[in-house]
Each structure stands twice: as C-alpha cells, then as structure tokens.
Amino acid sequence: MPTPDVKGCVNTHCPWSGKPVQADSLTEYKGQVVGFCNTGCRDKFEQAVGMFEELLAEEEKAPAG
C-alpha cells in the first residue's frame, strides 16, 4: 500500500486543532487521505474511529429485539 500523500489529502487543516496539515501526520479513512497537524492528533483520530467501528460491528451482531 502506498504511503498517503498531502497532495491527495481531503483537508488542509487539522480537524482537532485547526492548524495546517503536516505530511508526517496523515492517515487513510474509507479510502481517503485525512491529515492532521501532528501524529498525536492523527493517533487520537485513529483510536476514536476504531472504537466507533468496533461498537457498530457489535451492534450489527446483536440480535434484534
């Protein structure tokens, strides 16, 4: 898998801080490159997304009722 590139990033500013996106702080989400101002913000995003995806997967497995 190729390394995410700032040129393909869907945002120019970090959604957490509002600061400009940095090339070393990118991640991919649902096939899109998302940027952050630092690796800490990127990691916080990845952790939050992971948590919600796990909860949604559990909900889908739960019996209706």
C-alpha positions, -999 to 999 in steps of 0.1 A, spaced: 0 0 0 15 34 -9 22 60 17 -5 87 20 4 120 3 -5 155 13 -15 162 -23 -43 138 -21 -55 149 14 -92 159 17 -84 186 42 -58 214 46 -62 219 84 -64 195 113 -99 188 124 -88 187 161 -66 218 163 -73 239 132 -36 240 124 -22 232 89 -18 195 80 17 180 82 30 154 57 41 131 86 6 131 101 -17 115 75 -39 85 76 -64 68 53 -101 66 62 -126 50 40 -103 53 10 -95 90 15 -64 106 29 -71 127 60 -44 150 75 -36 162 110 -12 188 124 8 162 143 10 124 149 -8 128 182 -39 142 166 -37 115 139 -34 88 165 -63 102 185 -85 101 153 -75 65 146 -83 55 181 -117 72 181 -126 58 147 -115 23 158 -137 25 189 -168 35 170 -162 9 143 -160 -18 170 -192 -6 186 -210 -5 153 -198 -40 145 -211 -53 179 -244 -36 173 -248 -53 139 -241 -88 155 -266 -82 183 -300 -99 179 -329 -76 171 -354 -71 198 
